[in-house]
Amino acid sequence: MKNIRNFCIIAHIDHGKSTLADRLLSFTGTTTAREEQAQLLDSMDLERERGITIKSHAIQMDYTYKGEEYILNLIDTPGHVDFSYEVSRSIAACEGALLIVDAAQSIQAQTISNLYLALENDLEIIPVLNKIDLPSANPEEVTDDIVDLLGCNPEDIIPASAKTGLGIEEILEAIIERIPAPKGKEDESLQALIFDSVYNPFRGVETYFRVLNGSIRKGQNIKFIATGKSYFADEVGTLKLKQVPKQEIKTGDVGYLITGIKDACEVKVGDTLTDSKNPTKNIIEGFEDVKPMVFAGIYPVDTDDYEELRSSMEKLQLNDASLVFTPESSAALGFGFRCGFLGMLHLEIIQERLEREFDMIVITTVPNVSYHAFTHKHPDQIITVNNPSDLPDPSGLNRVEEPYIKASIITKSDYVGNVMSLCIDKRGQITNQTYLTPERVELNFDMPLAEIVFDFYDRLKTVSRGYASFDYHPIGMRSSKLVRVDILLNSQPVDALSALIHADNAQNIGKKMCEKLRQLIPRQQFDIPIQAAIGAKIIARETIKALRKDVTAKCYGGDISRKRKLLEKQKKGKKRMRQVGNVEIPQEAFMAVLKLND
């Protein structure tokens, strides 16, 4: 046990976490030259295509240092703010963390937020200055920034280059010297923390755990405390590049367990594993429940696939514990689920994974956030509004509260004006402005979450030429003046396009929505009016003109009344068509409506 080290790698996006993990694996001889490839741990197709880490990946390495054998358990974590829940879970299974900072980009917002996560869990921090081989690297300045942030000595910072393999040996040495060995008692009854799980279609649910006390053996009866159910441990083992079955996993180690559980609901991340015959008295405090930031409806294209979609979502939830969903129904789309995500990237990834891994073709409704409504009748009773259609009648409405966030934006001082005006456009209030260095500024804003959901991040990158980094955390609910804007097609409301919008922006956004839909909806044989309405009041209108057959083409010469008669007949036909005709809305229309600022 004293020769085990558990650590994770934390950093901002693109600072070189996965590349460093590759170097560590090849240096310790965990991977052969044949197996090596860039971002080896990113095993999902999506991760490889986009070049981002979505899932935390655990892997075990063996390393000999000063004649002693050491077991190093590494967890590579995502850098994007939408997957911060993954990071918090990985941190809980470790005693130390490698904090990587890019020598060209210095400290960014996510570096700070992940660092605080690690410090809350009392992890030993090893700062690593990566990418020092870049021509644009500025190691002296960035070293000073790290010293200011951590309060460590400059000698403690390890200069490295994950690309060339410089400094890898020093990093391994620091891991063994500085990170404490896991604490725990081997003679106590089993107590293990589940920090991840994945669904294998052939073997059922694979559970990844970290043993805190006791040991887990093959053939042992294991009890899951959250559900109270017991299972037979068919296989236990450690996670190398491939799973390596073992007879026993002892205190302090990280491993996997296969029990043949088929039902995805029975495994909960953050749960405690213990022995059935001699259960532990102390239940591990699991992870705090995830707070979804963005809500959207996911519906199957064919309503018969509803049950299949449910089982796909459950299996996906195993692998991604930050996904939350509840059933709901819509007049336009039938039965589906109301899902909670941590951000727009998270939503996009989930939609992609449903299509790729489970062959589910789904429709996603307009994402929004969750509001609290209060009526005059019960001014203290909270009505949670996830869907705009849940908003009570405006006449009986007392107030609506919306979620606010504290946004931290780090940018170059040249772009402060652009960033400020963007945030003020999005109803943000500046709370603090700190110059980290003469060149770099940290801005803090209180902003409504709804304003940053769609395109804020993209626009922030645009106005700062890619130099701004962004991080946020929720700070509670505040009352706000919100109205529900409905979209009517051919005088029929489309509930999937309804949105809750601040009263000052409603007119403008309603108009933009109508213009956008006019471009996207195909023309029919009859005129289609597109209207935006608040209650009974129409605030904007566009018309899609009819595709018209030239009925007068065969009339050459003759009296005008013949032409008029044919046109009148056509007009009546159009009117009748309009009464019975329905309008198909293409899938791109739902998503395009969101990106109104393009």
Secondary structure, DSSP 4 states (H G I P E B T S, - for coil): -TTEEEEEEE-STTSSHHHHHHHHHHHTTSS-TTT--TTTT--SHHHHHHT---S-EEEEEEEEETTEEEEEEEEE---SGGGHHHHHHHHHT-SEEEEEEETTTB--HHHHHHHHHHHHTTPEEEEEEE-TTSTT--HHHHHHHHHHHH---GGGSEE-BTTTTBTHHHHHHHHHHHSPPPP--TTSPPEEEEEEEEEETTTEEEEEEEEEES-EETT-EEEETTT--EEE--EEEEESSSEEEESEE-TT-EEEEE-----GGG--TT-EEEESSS--SSPPP-PPPP---EEEEEEESSGGGHHHHHHHHHHHHHH-TT-EEEEEEETTTEEEEEEEESSHHHHHHHHHHHHHHH---EEE---B--EEEEESS-TTS-EEESSGGGSPPGGGEEEEEEEEEEEEEEEEGGGHHHHHHHHHHTT-EEEEEEESSSSEEEEEEEEEHHHHSSSHHHHHHHHTTT--EEEEEEEEEEEE-EEEEEEEETTEE-GGG-EEEEHHHHHHHHHHHHHHHHHHSPP-SS-EEEEEEETTEEEEEEEEPPP---TTTT--SS-HHHHHHHHHHHHHHHHHHHHH------HHHHHHTT-TT-
